[in-house]
Structure formats: structure tokens, C-alpha cells
Amino acid sequence: MEESSFKKPERIMAGVGLAGLAVGSFVVGFFDPSKAGFFPGCPLLKITGFACPGCGLTRGFHELFHGHMLTALDFNALVPIYAIAFSFLAFLFISIAFRGRALRFTIFTPTTLYFFLGLSAVFGVLRNIPIHPLSILFP
């Protein structure tokens, strides 16, 4: 049975996305972002001094890949949430690349996305308040 032509590019793009996730994970796991000079810094932090919700994620994932969960959480408390999101993305890419269609997850709805974006926004505000214990959230 011949595959329809509109699914083939979708499978190729999913494979490219999966390869990008794999290469990115390898680079972050192999090179220490605190010491390697080629990882970009956060432009918001550099310009304003305020940390965005994603500040510290690269260093956090490096520590997570090396089994240092508490250090990863110290860099960014949302590392577990982002790890779940990236894992879902990887499984989605695998499903599309090999099966030709995505997995069905009813938990990932627009409401879930809005909750995640809201959580990130609240976290971004709270981590910039210079009062203890909120100052612990700053990367």
C-alpha cells in the first residue's frame, strides 16, 4: 500500500525535529553550559537584569542529565515541567516519524497550554522579586 504524498514530508520533518532534540540534548549533556562559551545567554537578563521563565534551563538540563536533580531545580524550578514537555515532543516526533500519525493524548488541550503559559508567567514574575524566599528562584 502506497503512502499518500502529504504524509511523507510530515514524517521527514518529524525525523528532523527528533534529530534536533537528540543533538541538542547531547550537546547540553556533554558540554557544561557554565563553562562552555558557545551557549547563548538570555538577552532579557543581559539587557534588563530580569530573569525570564526560561533562564537557567540549559544549565538545569545539563545537571539533570548528570543526575543532579536538586542542582537542576536550583537553576530553574520548572525543569521537571519542561522535561515532561520535551519528552512529550520527542514521543510525538517518534510517533509521526515511524507511524505516520501522532499519538493521541487528551491531557494536552488548549487549557493545558494556557495553564502552562500562565504558570510560566507567574514564575517569571515571582523569581524577580528580591525578597526571601522568592529570591531563591533567581538563577
MARZAZA-817852 format. One record per residue: x, y, z of N, C-alpha, C in turn; residue number from 1. Coordinates in Angstrom, 2 decimals. Each point is the difference from the previous one (the first is absolute). Last residue first. Layout:
<rs>
[r [X; Y; Z]; [X; Y; Z]; [X; Y; Z]; NUM]
...
</rs>
This chain:
<rs>
[r [17.96; 32.61; 38.98]; [1.04; -0.96; -0.40]; [1.41; 0.40; 0.41]; 139]
[r [-4.74; 0.93; 2.67]; [0.83; 0.68; -1.01]; [1.16; -0.91; -0.37]; 138]
[r [-3.15; -1.09; 3.49]; [-0.41; -0.40; -1.35]; [0.85; 0.65; -1.09]; 137]
[r [0.35; 1.07; 4.68]; [0.62; -1.31; -0.26]; [-0.30; -0.45; -1.43]; 136]
[r [-1.96; 3.91; 1.96]; [1.29; 0.24; -0.62]; [0.75; -1.30; -0.28]; 135]
[r [-4.15; 0.13; 2.42]; [-0.16; 0.08; -1.47]; [1.32; 0.21; -0.71]; 134]
[r [-1.02; -0.26; 4.94]; [0.65; -1.10; -0.69]; [-0.12; 0.05; -1.52]; 133]
[r [1.13; 4.16; 1.86]; [0.14; -1.41; 0.38]; [-1.37; -0.56; 0.38]; 132]
[r [0.80; 4.01; -3.55]; [-0.36; -0.24; 1.40]; [0.15; -1.49; 0.26]; 131]
[r [0.22; 2.89; -4.34]; [1.20; -0.18; 0.84]; [-0.30; -0.12; 1.49]; 130]
[r [-2.49; -1.31; -4.87]; [-0.28; 0.79; 1.20]; [1.14; -0.24; 0.99]; 129]
[r [-0.46; -2.26; -4.28]; [0.68; 1.29; -0.07]; [-0.30; 0.90; 1.20]; 128]
[r [-1.96; -4.38; -0.81]; [1.45; -0.20; 0.13]; [0.78; 1.30; -0.07]; 127]
[r [-4.83; -0.10; -0.58]; [0.41; -0.33; 1.36]; [1.51; -0.12; 0.15]; 126]
[r [-1.94; 0.71; -4.34]; [-0.16; 1.18; 0.88]; [0.56; -0.30; 1.39]; 125]
[r [-0.03; -3.53; -3.12]; [0.90; 1.06; -0.47]; [-0.09; 1.25; 0.86]; 124]
[r [-3.02; -3.56; 0.79]; [1.35; -0.36; 0.43]; [1.00; 1.08; -0.40]; 123]
[r [-4.36; 0.47; -1.56]; [0.03; 0.22; 1.45]; [1.39; -0.31; 0.54]; 122]
[r [-0.68; -0.95; -4.53]; [-0.06; 1.45; 0.23]; [0.07; 0.32; 1.50]; 121]
[r [-0.24; -4.54; -1.31]; [1.28; 0.58; -0.39]; [0.03; 1.50; 0.27]; 120]
[r [-4.06; -2.26; 0.66]; [0.97; -0.41; 1.01]; [1.37; 0.60; -0.29]; 119]
[r [-3.32; 0.65; -3.24]; [-0.28; 0.77; 1.22]; [0.97; -0.32; 1.11]; 118]
[r [0.26; -2.54; -3.93]; [0.43; 1.37; -0.27]; [-0.24; 0.90; 1.21]; 117]
[r [-1.57; -4.42; 0.27]; [1.46; 0.01; -0.06]; [0.53; 1.41; -0.24]; 116]
[r [-4.66; -0.63; -0.18]; [0.48; -0.19; 1.38]; [1.52; 0.07; 0.05]; 115]
[r [-2.02; 0.10; -4.22]; [-0.22; 1.26; 0.71]; [0.47; -0.09; 1.45]; 114]
[r [0.16; -3.95; -2.54]; [0.96; 0.97; -0.51]; [-0.14; 1.34; 0.71]; 113]
[r [-3.14; -3.33; 0.94]; [1.29; -0.37; 0.56]; [1.08; 0.99; -0.44]; 112]
[r [-4.25; 0.47; -1.88]; [-0.03; 0.38; 1.42]; [1.32; -0.33; 0.68]; 111]
[r [-0.71; -1.40; -4.48]; [0.29; 1.44; 0.11]; [0.00; 0.48; 1.45]; 110]
[r [1.12; -5.04; -0.33]; [-1.06; 0.78; -0.60]; [0.40; 1.47; 0.01]; 109]
[r [1.76; -5.10; 1.35]; [0.61; 1.18; -0.59]; [-1.04; 0.75; -0.83]; 108]
[r [-1.10; -4.10; 2.12]; [0.39; 0.91; 1.07]; [0.58; 1.31; -0.56]; 107]
[r [-1.35; -3.90; -2.60]; [-1.10; 0.92; 0.29]; [0.36; 0.99; 1.10]; 106]
[r [2.79; -2.87; -3.86]; [0.04; 0.33; 1.42]; [-1.11; 1.00; 0.27]; 105]
[r [1.97; -3.47; -4.11]; [-1.15; 0.75; 0.50]; [0.11; 0.15; 1.50]; 104]
[r [3.86; -0.45; -4.13]; [-0.67; -0.68; 1.10]; [-1.15; 0.86; 0.47]; 103]
[r [1.62; 0.47; -5.12]; [0.35; 0.34; 1.38]; [-0.72; -0.89; 1.00]; 102]
[r [1.55; -1.45; -5.11]; [-1.03; 0.78; 0.68]; [0.39; 0.18; 1.46]; 101]
[r [2.67; -2.47; -3.08]; [-0.67; 0.87; -0.96]; [-1.12; 0.82; 0.61]; 100]
[r [3.41; -3.26; 1.86]; [-1.36; -0.47; -0.24]; [-0.73; 0.82; -1.06]; 99]
[r [4.58; 1.00; 1.33]; [-0.07; -1.44; -0.24]; [-1.39; -0.52; -0.34]; 98]
[r [0.95; 4.74; 0.84]; [1.05; -0.49; -0.90]; [-0.16; -1.47; -0.34]; 97]
[r [-2.93; 2.09; 3.17]; [-0.25; 0.50; -1.36]; [1.03; -0.58; -0.98]; 96]
[r [0.52; -1.07; 4.57]; [-1.25; -0.54; -0.52]; [-0.26; 0.43; -1.44]; 95]
[r [3.68; 1.84; 2.29]; [0.22; -1.43; -0.27]; [-1.24; -0.62; -0.63]; 94]
[r [-0.32; 4.46; 1.48]; [0.83; -0.10; -1.20]; [0.25; -1.46; -0.38]; 93]
[r [-2.27; 0.77; 4.03]; [-0.83; 0.44; -1.12]; [0.77; -0.12; -1.31]; 92]
[r [2.29; -0.80; 3.98]; [-0.90; -1.11; -0.31]; [-0.92; 0.34; -1.16]; 91]
[r [2.82; 3.44; 1.53]; [0.80; -1.08; -0.57]; [-0.89; -1.19; -0.38]; 90]
[r [-2.00; 3.59; 2.27]; [0.36; 0.39; -1.35]; [0.80; -1.10; -0.69]; 89]
[r [-1.02; -0.57; 4.54]; [-1.21; -0.13; -0.82]; [0.30; 0.34; -1.45]; 88]
[r [3.43; 0.75; 3.02]; [-0.22; -1.45; -0.17]; [-1.24; -0.25; -0.85]; 87]
[r [0.95; 4.42; 1.24]; [0.94; -0.46; -1.02]; [-0.14; -1.50; -0.24]; 86]
[r [-2.67; 1.88; 3.42]; [-0.39; 0.56; -1.30]; [0.93; -0.48; -1.12]; 85]
[r [1.03; -1.19; 4.45]; [-1.21; -0.70; -0.44]; [-0.41; 0.50; -1.39]; 84]
[r [3.51; 2.23; 2.01]; [0.44; -1.35; -0.35]; [-1.19; -0.83; -0.49]; 83]
[r [-0.81; 4.31; 1.72]; [0.58; 0.06; -1.34]; [0.47; -1.37; -0.46]; 82]
[r [-1.58; 0.31; 4.37]; [-1.11; 0.30; -0.91]; [0.50; 0.03; -1.45]; 81]
[r [3.20; -0.49; 3.50]; [-0.82; -1.22; -0.20]; [-1.16; 0.21; -0.97]; 80]
[r [2.79; 3.81; 1.05]; [0.69; -1.03; -0.79]; [-0.86; -1.27; -0.15]; 79]
[r [-0.78; 4.36; 2.46]; [-0.92; -0.59; -0.96]; [0.64; -1.07; -0.88]; 78]
[r [2.33; 2.72; 3.32]; [-0.95; -0.87; 0.70]; [-0.99; -0.67; -0.95]; 77]
[r [5.18; 1.70; -0.71]; [-1.35; 0.36; -0.44]; [-0.98; -1.01; 0.60]; 76]
[r [4.53; 0.25; 1.57]; [0.13; 0.85; -1.19]; [-1.36; 0.46; -0.51]; 75]
[r [0.15; -3.04; 3.58]; [0.57; 1.28; 0.45]; [0.16; 0.96; -1.18]; 74]
[r [-1.36; -4.47; -0.75]; [-1.10; 0.81; 0.54]; [0.48; 1.35; 0.49]; 73]
[r [3.24; -3.05; -1.44]; [-0.83; 0.38; -1.15]; [-1.16; 0.88; 0.46]; 72]
[r [2.69; -1.90; 3.30]; [0.72; 1.08; -0.68]; [-0.79; 0.48; -1.21]; 71]
[r [-1.71; -3.70; 2.26]; [-0.10; 1.21; 0.84]; [0.73; 1.18; -0.62]; 70]
[r [0.26; -4.27; -2.20]; [-1.34; 0.58; -0.04]; [-0.10; 1.28; 0.82]; 69]
[r [3.81; -2.96; -2.40]; [0.00; 0.95; 1.11]; [-1.32; 0.78; 0.02]; 68]
[r [1.70; -3.36; -3.35]; [-0.59; -0.56; 1.20]; [-0.04; 0.90; 1.21]; 67]
[r [1.39; 0.77; -4.74]; [1.07; -0.60; 0.80]; [-0.51; -0.50; 1.35]; 66]
[r [-2.85; 2.23; -3.08]; [0.57; -1.09; -0.79]; [1.11; -0.72; 0.76]; 65]
[r [-1.88; 3.89; 1.92]; [-0.98; -1.09; 0.00]; [0.53; -1.21; -0.75]; 64]
[r [2.53; 3.97; -0.08]; [0.07; -0.64; 1.31]; [-0.98; -1.18; 0.09]; 63]
[r [-0.15; 2.57; -3.89]; [1.32; -0.63; 0.09]; [0.13; -0.76; 1.32]; 62]
[r [-3.83; 2.60; -0.63]; [-0.06; -1.26; -0.73]; [1.35; -0.72; 0.01]; 61]
[r [-0.19; 4.27; 1.99]; [-0.82; -0.95; 0.74]; [-0.10; -1.35; -0.70]; 60]
[r [2.16; 3.61; -2.14]; [0.83; -0.51; 1.09]; [-0.77; -1.03; 0.82]; 59]
[r [-2.44; 2.06; -3.33]; [1.09; -0.74; -0.63]; [0.90; -0.60; 1.07]; 58]
[r [-3.58; 2.83; 1.40]; [-0.44; -1.32; -0.48]; [1.13; -0.81; -0.62]; 57]
[r [-0.01; 4.67; 1.86]; [0.55; -1.09; 0.77]; [-0.40; -1.38; -0.50]; 56]
[r [-3.12; 3.98; -1.27]; [1.38; 0.20; 0.43]; [0.44; -1.15; 0.89]; 55]
[r [-4.50; 0.77; -1.93]; [0.90; -1.03; -0.52]; [1.44; 0.15; 0.42]; 54]
[r [-3.63; 3.10; 1.15]; [-0.34; -1.32; 0.53]; [0.94; -1.11; -0.47]; 53]
[r [2.13; 4.86; 0.25]; [-1.23; -0.50; -0.63]; [-0.32; -1.37; 0.59]; 52]
[r [2.79; 4.20; 2.34]; [0.07; -1.37; -0.51]; [-1.35; -0.40; -0.60]; 51]
[r [2.53; 5.03; 0.57]; [-1.11; -0.86; 0.43]; [0.12; -1.37; -0.66]; 50]
[r [2.88; 3.75; -0.91]; [0.33; -0.55; 1.31]; [-1.12; -0.86; 0.57]; 49]
[r [0.49; 2.40; -4.46]; [-0.78; 0.60; 1.09]; [0.41; -0.45; 1.40]; 48]
[r [2.33; -1.41; -4.14]; [-0.43; 1.38; -0.25]; [-0.64; 0.63; 1.23]; 47]
[r [1.50; -4.59; 0.04]; [1.14; 0.86; -0.31]; [-0.41; 1.47; -0.13]; 46]
[r [-3.34; -3.31; 0.66]; [0.83; 0.13; 1.20]; [1.16; 0.94; -0.24]; 45]
[r [-2.72; -1.06; -3.66]; [-0.77; 0.78; 0.97]; [0.81; 0.24; 1.26]; 44]
[r [1.79; -2.82; -3.40]; [0.07; 1.42; -0.34]; [-0.77; 0.87; 1.00]; 43]
[r [2.50; -4.78; 0.95]; [-1.34; 0.55; -0.15]; [0.09; 1.49; -0.32]; 42]
[r [4.00; -3.27; -1.55]; [-0.62; 0.43; 1.24]; [-1.38; 0.57; -0.28]; 41]
[r [2.83; -3.89; -2.91]; [-0.42; 1.40; 0.10]; [-0.63; 0.28; 1.37]; 40]
[r [3.99; -3.57; -1.24]; [-1.43; 0.05; 0.30]; [-0.43; 1.45; 0.14]; 39]
[r [4.63; -1.35; -0.71]; [-0.82; 0.14; -1.21]; [-1.50; -0.04; 0.24]; 38]
[r [4.03; -0.54; 3.13]; [-0.32; 1.37; -0.38]; [-0.95; 0.15; -1.16]; 37]
[r [0.87; -3.67; 4.27]; [0.13; 0.11; -1.46]; [-0.49; 1.38; -0.43]; 36]
[r [-0.40; -1.19; 4.58]; [1.40; 0.14; -0.39]; [0.20; 0.19; -1.50]; 35]
[r [-4.29; -0.64; 2.14]; [0.63; 0.97; 0.89]; [1.44; 0.28; -0.42]; 34]
[r [-2.70; -3.35; -2.16]; [-0.34; 1.35; -0.43]; [0.62; 1.09; 0.89]; 33]
[r [1.80; -5.02; -1.19]; [-0.52; 0.72; 1.15]; [-0.30; 1.44; -0.42]; 32]
[r [0.00; -4.56; -3.17]; [0.72; 1.24; 0.32]; [-0.67; 0.70; 1.17]; 31]
[r [-1.85; -4.15; -1.40]; [1.44; -0.20; -0.11]; [0.80; 1.23; 0.44]; 30]
[r [-4.87; -0.05; -0.14]; [0.49; -0.99; 0.95]; [1.51; -0.13; 0.02]; 29]
[r [-2.15; 2.85; -3.12]; [-0.24; 0.53; 1.34]; [0.52; -0.98; 1.06]; 28]
[r [0.22; -1.41; -4.49]; [0.89; 1.16; 0.20]; [-0.15; 0.56; 1.41]; 27]
[r [-2.91; -3.52; -1.28]; [1.38; -0.45; 0.10]; [0.95; 1.15; 0.30]; 26]
[r [-4.50; 1.01; -0.85]; [0.15; -0.66; 1.30]; [1.42; -0.49; 0.21]; 25]
[r [-1.08; 1.82; -4.20]; [-0.03; 1.03; 1.03]; [0.18; -0.58; 1.39]; 24]
[r [-0.40; -2.98; -3.60]; [1.27; 0.72; -0.07]; [0.07; 1.07; 1.08]; 23]
[r [-4.06; -2.34; -0.37]; [1.07; -0.90; 0.41]; [1.35; 0.70; 0.01]; 22]
[r [-3.80; 2.33; -1.62]; [-0.11; -0.22; 1.45]; [1.15; -0.87; 0.50]; 21]
[r [-0.28; 0.59; -4.63]; [0.36; 1.25; 0.66]; [-0.07; -0.11; 1.52]; 20]
[r [-1.49; -3.63; -2.60]; [1.46; 0.11; -0.08]; [0.48; 1.28; 0.68]; 19]
[r [-4.60; -0.54; -0.40]; [0.53; -0.98; 0.95]; [1.52; 0.04; 0.02]; 18]
[r [-2.19; 2.63; -3.21]; [-0.25; 0.52; 1.35]; [0.56; -0.92; 1.07]; 17]
[r [0.16; -1.49; -4.42]; [0.94; 1.11; 0.17]; [-0.17; 0.62; 1.40]; 16]
[r [-3.04; -3.32; -1.23]; [1.34; -0.58; 0.17]; [1.05; 1.07; 0.22]; 15]
[r [-4.32; 1.38; -1.04]; [0.00; -0.56; 1.35]; [1.36; -0.64; 0.29]; 14]
[r [-0.72; 1.59; -4.33]; [0.15; 1.12; 0.94]; [0.00; -0.49; 1.45]; 13]
[r [-0.81; -3.18; -3.36]; [1.37; 0.50; -0.11]; [0.23; 1.13; 0.99]; 12]
[r [-4.35; -1.69; -0.39]; [0.87; -0.98; 0.65]; [1.46; 0.46; -0.04]; 11]
[r [-3.14; 2.58; -2.28]; [-0.28; 0.08; 1.43]; [0.90; -0.95; 0.77]; 10]
[r [0.02; -0.06; -4.72]; [0.74; 1.14; 0.54]; [-0.20; 0.15; 1.51]; 9]
[r [-2.47; -3.52; -2.05]; [1.43; -0.20; -0.09]; [0.80; 1.20; 0.51]; 8]
[r [-4.85; -0.16; -0.50]; [0.52; -0.51; 1.26]; [1.52; -0.15; -0.02]; 7]
[r [-2.64; 1.35; -3.83]; [0.01; 1.07; 0.99]; [0.54; -0.48; 1.35]; 6]
[r [-0.56; -2.95; -3.89]; [1.15; 0.91; -0.11]; [0.02; 1.08; 1.07]; 5]
[r [-2.00; -5.08; 0.64]; [-0.38; 1.22; -0.69]; [1.12; 1.02; 0.10]; 4]
[r [0.91; -5.32; -0.10]; [-0.31; 1.06; 0.94]; [-0.36; 1.27; -0.77]; 3]
[r [-0.66; -5.26; -1.57]; [0.82; 1.19; -0.15]; [-0.47; 1.09; 0.95]; 2]
[r [-0.16; -5.58; 0.13]; [-0.84; 1.18; 0.00]; [0.88; 1.25; 0.00]; 1]
</rs>
